[in-house]
Amino acid sequence: MIKSQIQIKRVCCLIFRQGLAKKVRASFKSKLAALVVIAIFVVSTAQAEPLKCSALLESRNQFHRGFAKFISKVSFKKNESEVFLREESSMLTKNHSTRIALALDPSSLTQEVLNAGVLPRGSALMTSSGDLGPTGITAIIHAATGAMERKGGVFEPTLESISTSIKNSLILAFQYNHKRIAIPFIGGGVFAKRIGVEPQELANLIVETTLQEHGSIEIRFMTFGEKDTELFKQALKNLEDDFDLSNVSVVNGSITDFKQHGASAIVNAANMEVTFGGGLSGIIARATGREKEINQEAHAEIIEWLKIITRK
């Protein structure tokens, strides 16, 4: 198996040395066929032993940065696109960490972001859950929507980064076989003010993105207080004719209480630094009893990813 993968890699080396990568898509009448060919390249670079091919390494990094933009232009039926996006994102992360999902607009991954040592906005990272583990919550998925310590440009949270971070959170949940996840009002605090978005518009975005991407994963939208609960219920009502809501519900309660939602993974409204902050993030941090350790765990994942993505 390894020998065949290495052979595929050598072929890819030749292809990229000859500058034929850009012609792959144009060479196939079927977009799906073109994607399958490219998927072979991803699998070979993700699983085979490394080869000393600078053209391949360079093309691999370009591929990572450009794949999300490419896939966004492809029109599939809804279920096909969801499955393909998840499978491709799973393969992409294997070059770095299977606990980081990076299906995002390549414009979010800039040298400025790499120099800052943070995740690109819109990505997601999974960590352990500390003291929440024995209760049933075995993982925390940190949705990195924007930076807390830096502002402006690629560090600013946007509606798109919130939507993309939800998609990447679902990718991680899918990879790790979580049957149900709990999603809070992501960006509903400080970031909402920075974006300048109304609460109902933000709730609509979170709900619609989740319904488009969750597949068979059960969803519990966790709200705090009647006001937020009504926002999410209204968002679901607006979409009840377009989606199956049988495995989706809104729960007014604590996201750290497994008994209230029964989700094995919870989503943290995180920052690009993936460091626990205030508000809901602080509540989750305190509930884990391992705030420092989980921060260190996340930072170690980011450092390892940065070493590989910046490798020449």
Buried (B, 14 or more C-beta within 10 A) or exposed (E): EEEEBBEBBBEBBEBBBEEEBEEBBEEBEEBEEBBEBBBEBBBBBBBBEEBEBEBBBEBBBEBBBEBBEBBEEBEBEEEEBBEBBBBBBBBBBBBBBBBBBBBBBBEBBBEEBBEBEBBBBBBBBBBBBBEBBEEBBBBBBBBBBBBBEBEEEBBBBBBBBBBBBBBBBBBBBBBBEBEBBBBBBBBBBBBBEBBEBEEBBBBBBBBBBBBBBBBEBBBBBBBBEEEBBBBBBBBBEBBEEEBEBEBBBBBBBBBBBBEBBBBBBBBBBBBBBBBBBEBBBEBBBEBBEBBEEBBEBBBEBBEBBBEBBEEE
